[in-house]
Amino acid sequence: MTAISNEAERDIFKAGSTWLRADFHLHTRVDGEFFYNGKDNDFINAYVEGLKQAEIRLGVLTNHNKFNLDEFKALSKAARKEEICLLPGVELSINEGSNGIHILIIFNPEQWIKQGSDLINPFM
């Protein structure tokens, strides 16, 4: 997570820790297995509203074998306004099907998204 930049984010952890609901396996519309049939312009707000309704305060975007920096930046910016932290990730899928392996990878944005540069896709 990037440095805590606003007062609301600092207040979450004022006692040193807090219980929160997390989902480390989130997909978005850039993933072939995610379906969104609303208006393109509404996707970001609808996605964040879904997280808010599910009371998710920490999430990891883990699309199958791909990462989209622009989508991540738009979603994480909108999520921060709702006090939701999103982290970049990937679901690495090897040999699809019943014998396949799916590994969730979470990337530290401070190391993998430097000054707006995407270091995740070259790694993949």
Summary of the structure (lengths in Angstrom):
residues: 124
radius of gyration: 15.0
end to end distance: 20.7
largest distance: 46.8
contacts: 320
relative contact order: 0.18
helix: 32%
strand: 27%
